[in-house]
């Protein structure tokens, strides 16, 4: 195994100089000596002992990221951006998914604490849960929770459909027991009441997480008496399944049924028709999350990252006109210019 002494001999410097180069201090090193050390490291294939370094500094230059699942674009994009931002700062990221199980989530947090990560970014199955127990883990946990967006994003989607003239409104939602669903229910019900639509008169279907369940629910909804003329869809998986069911049944979107999806993301530009979508600024959230967890100390325990930013982008599925002479990337640039 190549040692620091080997690097020092090859570069013609002391082991202290090698240490200064590797740790960027505490003493300055001449440009020529630094170049020789780096060349020797590259030639010999030397790898610093990260375990020994972590014992000295009490840091591991690693963070954890625990999330409910990774297949939805919201979570996959967050994972990609967090790992990219962390890597640019010299940090590695250990990613763990809880599959929607709060007990598995707790197991992951405990395991990451045992691995001595410098902190964990948590997108919890139940963001309203009591996390005081996590103070004993000895590491900061940053809970990413944006409750206002869940309420107001769903309210905006519902308002958009009603403003476009739809009155027979329906919604495909997840399990009512989930905290996110309960928050979305509040925004949904509030807007219905504001427009004199009794929530009990609006169709609300609770659908499991699979695409097949979404397809069946969409099929049932679109073939039922009094078919809705506007639908809010909570899950991107169900939104894609809804479009497929509508196409199979010959139901025209948006002329017969307008659709707004929640957190569908970039894929909304490439669905048929293009989906009106309510989305969060994932790049901004990821940047803020990495900033917050790297600034935290081990005495901070549980911190919260919230925010109120989101955007509703009207597209073809709700009747918004689209300039077909522009490519999707051109439309993106046009909107941000």
C-alpha positions in Angstrom: 0.0 0.0 0.0 1.3 3.4 -0.9 1.9 5.6 2.1 2.4 9.3 2.7 6.1 8.6 3.2 6.3 7.2 -0.3 4.7 10.3 -1.7 7.1 12.5 0.2 10.2 10.6 -1.0 8.9 10.7 -4.7 8.3 14.4 -4.5 11.5 15.3 -2.6 9.6 16.9 0.3 8.8 16.2 3.9 5.7 14.3 5.0 4.5 17.6 6.6 4.5 19.2 3.2 2.5 16.3 1.8 0.0 16.8 4.7 -0.2 20.6 4.0 -1.0 19.9 0.3 -3.7 17.2 1.2 -5.3 19.4 3.8 -4.8 22.7 2.1 -2.9 24.0 5.1 -2.3 25.0 7.8 0.9 26.2 6.3 1.5 27.5 2.7 3.3 25.4 0.2 5.2 26.8 -2.8 3.7 26.3 -6.3 6.6 24.1 -7.4 6.4 21.8 -4.3 2.7 21.5 -4.5 3.0 20.4 -8.2 5.6 17.8 -7.3 3.4 16.4 -4.5 0.3 16.2 -6.7 2.3 14.6 -9.5 3.7 12.0 -7.1 0.2 11.3 -5.7 -1.1 10.7 -9.3 1.9 8.6 -10.3 1.9 6.4 -7.2 -1.9 6.1 -6.9 -1.9 7.3 -3.3 -5.3 7.5 -1.6 -5.6 9.4 1.8 -6.8 7.4 4.8 -10.3 8.9 5.2 -10.9 6.9 8.3 -7.9 8.3 10.1 -8.8 11.8 8.8 -12.4 11.5 10.1 -11.0 10.5 13.6 -8.9 13.6 13.7 -11.5 16.0 12.4 -14.6 14.3 13.6 -16.1 14.7 10.2 -16.5 12.2 7.3 -17.2 14.6 4.5 -20.4 12.6 3.8 -24.1 13.3 4.3 -27.2 11.1 4.1 -30.3 11.7 2.1 -33.4 9.7 3.1 -36.5 9.9 0.9 -39.8 8.0 0.6 -39.1 6.7 -3.0 -36.9 7.5 -6.0 -39.0 6.6 -9.0 -41.1 9.8 -9.1 -39.4 12.7 -10.9 -39.7 15.0 -7.9 -37.6 12.7 -5.8 -35.2 11.5 -8.6 -34.4 15.0 -9.6 -33.9 16.0 -5.9 -31.5 13.1 -5.5 -29.5 14.0 -8.6 -29.2 17.6 -7.7 -28.3 17.0 -4.1 -25.6 14.5 -5.0 -24.2 16.9 -7.7 -24.1 19.9 -5.4 -22.6 17.9 -2.6 -19.9 16.4 -4.9 -19.0 19.9 -6.0 -18.3 20.7 -2.4 -16.2 17.5 -1.8 -18.9 15.6 -0.1 -20.3 12.1 -0.8 -23.9 11.3 -0.3 -25.5 8.0 1.0 -29.0 7.7 -0.4 -31.6 5.6 1.3 -35.3 5.1 0.4 -38.0 4.2 3.0 -40.6 2.9 0.5 -43.2 4.9 2.3 -42.6 3.2 5.7 -41.8 5.4 8.7 -40.2 2.5 10.6 -37.8 1.9 7.7 -37.1 5.6 7.6 -36.1 5.5 11.3 -33.9 2.5 10.7 -32.1 4.4 8.0 -31.5 7.4 10.2 -30.1 5.2 13.0 -27.8 3.4 10.5 -26.5 6.7 9.0 -25.8 8.0 12.5 -23.7 4.8 13.1 -21.8 5.6 9.9 -20.9 9.0 11.4 -22.2 11.0 8.5 -22.0 14.7 9.0 -25.7 15.2 8.7 -28.9 13.9 7.0 -31.3 15.6 4.6 -34.7 14.0 5.3 -37.8 14.0 3.1 -40.0 12.2 5.5 -42.9 9.8 5.0 -44.6 11.8 7.8 -43.2 15.3 8.1 -45.5 16.1 11.0 -44.1 13.2 13.1 -42.4 13.8 16.5 -38.6 13.7 15.8 -37.4 14.6 19.3 -36.1 11.0 19.6 -33.6 11.8 16.8 -31.7 14.2 19.1 -30.0 11.2 20.6 -28.5 10.3 17.2 -25.8 12.9 17.6 -26.0 14.4 14.1 -28.1 17.2 12.6 -31.2 16.2 10.6 -32.6 18.6 8.1 -36.3 18.0 7.5 -37.4 19.3 4.0 -41.1 20.1 4.5 -43.1 22.6 2.6 -46.7 22.4 3.9 -47.9 25.6 2.5 -47.0 24.4 -1.0 -49.0 21.2 -0.6 -52.1 23.3 0.4 -51.7 26.2 -2.0 -50.4 24.2 -5.0 -53.5 22.0 -4.9 -55.6 25.1 -4.4 -54.0 26.7 -7.5 -54.6 23.6 -9.6 -58.3 23.5 -8.6 -58.7 27.3 -9.1 -57.1 27.0 -12.6 -59.7 24.4 -13.7 -62.7 26.4 -12.4 -61.3 29.6 -13.9 -61.3 27.8 -17.3 -65.0 27.1 -17.0 -64.9 23.6 -15.5 -67.6 22.9 -12.8 -67.7 19.1 -12.5 -64.4 18.8 -10.8 -62.7 15.6 -9.7 -59.4 14.6 -8.1 -57.3 11.5 -8.0 -55.5 11.5 -4.7 -53.3 9.3 -2.6 -54.1 7.5 0.7 -56.1 9.8 3.0 -53.8 8.8 5.9 -50.8 10.5 4.5 -49.8 13.9 5.8 -49.3 15.3 2.3 -52.7 14.2 1.2 -54.4 15.8 4.2 -52.7 19.1 3.4 -53.7 18.9 -0.3 -57.3 18.1 0.8 -57.4 21.5 2.6 -56.5 23.4 -0.5 -58.9 21.4 -2.6 -61.8 21.8 -0.3 -61.2 25.5 0.3 -61.3 26.4 -3.4 -64.4 24.3 -4.0 -66.3 26.1 -1.2 -65.1 29.5 -2.5 -66.8 28.7 -5.8 -70.0 27.3 -4.1 -69.1 23.7 -5.0 -69.8 21.4 -2.1 -66.7 19.1 -1.6 -69.1 16.2 -1.1 -70.4 16.8 -4.7 -67.0 16.7 -6.2 -65.5 13.3 -7.1 -62.5 12.4 -4.9 -60.9 9.0 -5.6 -58.2 7.7 -3.2 -55.8 5.7 -5.3 -52.8 3.5 -4.4 -49.3 4.3 -5.7 -49.2 2.1 -8.8 -49.7 3.1 -12.4 -52.2 0.2 -12.9 -54.3 1.5 -10.0 -54.2 5.0 -11.5 -55.3 3.6 -14.9 -58.2 1.7 -13.4 -59.3 4.7 -11.4 -59.1 6.9 -14.5 -61.0 4.4 -16.5 -63.8 4.2 -13.9 -64.0 7.9 -13.6 -64.1 8.6 -17.4 -66.8 6.0 -18.0 -69.0 6.9 -15.0 -72.3 8.8 -15.3 -71.8 12.6 -15.0 -68.2 12.3 -16.1 -66.1 15.2 -14.7 -64.9 18.0 -17.0 -61.9 18.8 -15.0 -59.5 16.7 -13.0 -56.7 17.4 -10.5 -54.2 14.6 -10.2 -51.8 14.4 -7.2 -49.4 11.8 -8.4 -47.3 11.9 -11.6 -47.7 8.1 -11.9 -51.5 8.5 -12.0 -51.3 11.5 -14.4 -49.5 9.4 -17.0 -52.0 6.6 -16.5 -54.9 9.0 -16.8 -53.7 10.2 -20.2 -53.4 6.6 -21.3 -56.9 5.7 -20.1 -58.3 8.8 -21.9 -56.6 7.9 -25.1 -57.9 4.3 -24.9 -61.4 5.5 -24.3 -61.3 8.2 -27.0 -61.9 11.0 -24.4 -60.5 14.2 -25.7 -58.3 16.3 -23.5 -58.9 19.2 -22.9 -62.1 19.7 -24.9 -64.0 17.1 -22.9 -61.9 16.8 -19.7 -59.2 19.3 -18.6 -56.3 18.0 -16.5 -53.8 19.5 -14.1 -51.1 17.4 -12.5 -49.1 18.1 -9.3 -45.3 17.9 -9.4 -45.2 16.3 -12.9 -41.9 18.1 -13.7 -40.0 18.4 -16.9 -41.8 15.4 -18.5 -44.9 17.6 -18.8 -43.5 19.1 -22.0 -43.3 15.7 -23.6 -46.6 14.1 -22.7 -49.5 14.0 -25.2 -51.1 16.4 -24.7 -48.6 18.5 -22.8 -49.7 18.6 -19.1 -50.5 21.6 -17.2 -48.5 21.1 -14.0 -47.9 22.6 -10.6 -44.2 22.3 -9.8 -41.7 23.2 -7.1 -38.2 24.8 -7.8 -36.2 21.6 -7.2 -32.8 23.1 -8.0 -33.3 25.8 -5.5 -34.6 23.4 -2.8 -31.6 21.1 -3.3 -29.1 24.0 -3.1 -30.7 25.3 0.1 -30.8 21.8 1.6 -27.1 21.2 1.1 -26.3 24.7 2.3 -28.3 24.1 5.5 -26.9 20.7 6.4 -23.3 21.6 5.7 -23.7 24.7 7.9 -25.3 22.8 10.8 -23.4 21.5 13.8 -23.9 18.3 15.7 -25.7 20.2 18.4 -28.5 21.4 16.0 -30.4 18.1 16.1 -33.5 18.6 13.9 -33.8 21.6 11.6 -36.5 22.4 9.1 -36.3 23.7 5.5 -39.6 25.0 4.3 -40.6 27.5 1.6 -43.6 28.7 -0.3 -42.4 28.9 -3.9 -44.2 26.9 -6.7 -45.3 27.6 -10.2 -48.4 26.5 -12.2 -47.5 26.2 -15.9 -50.6 26.1 -18.2 -50.2 23.7 -21.1 -52.4 21.9 -23.6 -54.1 19.6 -21.1 -56.1 22.5 -19.6 -56.7 24.4 -22.8 -53.6 26.7 -22.9 -52.5 27.5 -26.4 -49.0 26.2 -27.3 -46.8 27.7 -30.0 -46.0 24.5 -32.0 -43.2 26.3 -33.9 -41.1 26.3 -30.8 -39.2 23.4 -29.5 -39.6 22.5 -25.8 -36.2 24.0 -24.9 -37.1 27.2 -26.8 -40.3 27.5 -24.8 -38.4 27.1 -21.6 -36.0 29.9 -22.6 -39.0 32.1 -23.7 -40.7 31.6 -20.3 -37.6 32.5 -18.3 -36.6 35.5 -20.5 
